[in-house]
Amino acid sequence: MIKMERLDNFFRRFNGSYYLFVAIILAIVIVITSIILYIQVDPTFNIVTHYISHLGGTPVGATEGKLYPSAVVFNTGMTILVIFRILVILFIVRYFQIKGAPERLTIFGLMAGIITSTGALIVAIVPFSVSYSIHMWGALIFFVGSTFSGMIFVTIELKTQNIPKYLPLTLLINVIVYGIFAVLLIGEKMSIVPKGSSVIWEWVAFTTSIFWLFVHGVYTYKNPAIT
């Protein structure tokens, strides 16, 4: 009870909805800035052939072992973004707890979200150019975890009374995209699907993530639960 009161007080001081908007702005600025820096070294960059993760590693065709500005910006930014990701998860969980969502389900959602964030942290601090295998394991934890945790939060929102259906729908779209990406990524590792099949889907996942964050940010801001 005391811990919940402290968490509520924390989100009262700085409206929890703001963290969703900050995460959106940070993500967009980090990616755009990294792309601008990246294409100075690798002008062939495009969203069909390059994963978002490429921004955090050695540009294609560049000398290995050097520290590139695009990688510094991307990896540092994504590490910071993990902090905001956790804050967003804590806020969403607490928001729906107050709205009457099943407590056990929200706890599962919190645990899944934290595990998924661990994958995001691994991806951020271990670029594929440093250790491809560790980076890919982090990516799998993140994307498979995002699919699993996303479904939990979709269920939470559907089971919470007086929540508009478009809210879980935006999250469901994101979950489906993450699921497609994860399946294709695993398929590539198992040589079931052509290499590179999953690339564009990572960018689609990024876009749908921004979309659901924005929709949830607007809704929670207009309909506060922690007052």
Long-range contacts (C-beta under 8 A, 24 or more apart in sequence): 4-94, 7-90, 7-94, 8-94, 8-226, 11-91, 11-94, 11-226, 12-226, 12-227, 15-221, 15-224, 16-87, 16-91, 16-94, 16-95, 16-220, 16-226, 17-91, 17-217, 17-218, 17-220, 17-221, 17-224, 18-217, 18-221, 19-84, 19-87, 19-88, 19-91, 20-88, 20-91, 20-213, 20-214, 20-216, 20-217, 20-220, 21-213, 21-214, 21-217, 22-84, 23-81, 23-84, 23-85, 23-88, 23-213, 24-210, 24-213, 24-214, 24-217, 26-77, 26-80, 26-81, 26-84, 27-81, 27-206, 27-209, 27-210, 28-210, 29-77, 30-73, 30-74, 30-77, 30-78, 30-81, 31-55, 31-74, 31-206, 33-73, 33-77, 34-70, 34-71, 34-73, 34-74, 34-77, 35-70, 37-68, 37-69, 37-70, 37-73, 38-68, 38-70, 40-70, 41-68, 41-70, 47-199, 47-200, 47-203, 48-199, 48-200, 49-196, 49-199, 50-199, 51-199, 51-202, 52-202, 52-203, 52-206, 53-123, 53-127, 53-128, 53-135, 53-139, 53-202, 54-128, 56-123, 56-124, 56-127, 56-128, 57-127, 57-128, 57-129, 57-130, 58-127, 58-129, 64-129, 71-127, 71-129, 75-124, 75-125, 75-127, 78-120, 78-123, 78-124, 79-121, 79-124, 79-125, 81-120, 81-124, 82-117, 82-120, 82-121, 82-124, 85-113, 85-117, 85-120, 86-113, 86-114, 86-117, 88-213, 89-113, 89-114, 89-117, 91-220, 92-153, 92-216, 92-220, 94-225, 94-226, 95-220, 95-225, 95-226, 96-156, 96-157, 96-160, 96-225, 98-225, 98-226, 99-160, 99-161, 99-162, 99-163, 99-225, 100-160, 100-161, 101-156, 101-157, 101-159, 101-160, 102-156, 102-159, 105-152, 105-155, 105-156, 105-159, 106-156, 108-152, 109-149, 109-152, 109-153, 109-156, 112-145, 112-148, 112-149, 112-152, 113-149, 113-153, 115-141, 115-145, 115-149, 116-141, 116-142, 116-145, 116-146, 116-148, 116-149, 119-143, 119-145, 136-189, 139-185, 140-182, 140-185, 140-186, 143-178, 143-181, 143-182, 143-185, 143-205, 144-182, 146-174, 146-175, 146-178, 146-182, 146-205, 147-175, 147-178, 147-179, 147-182, 150-174, 150-175, 150-178, 151-175, 164-219, 166-215, 167-215, 167-216, 167-219, 170-208, 170-211, 170-212, 170-215, 170-216, 171-212, 171-216, 173-208, 173-211, 173-212, 174-205, 174-208, 174-209, 174-211, 174-212, 177-201, 177-204, 177-205, 177-208, 178-205, 181-205
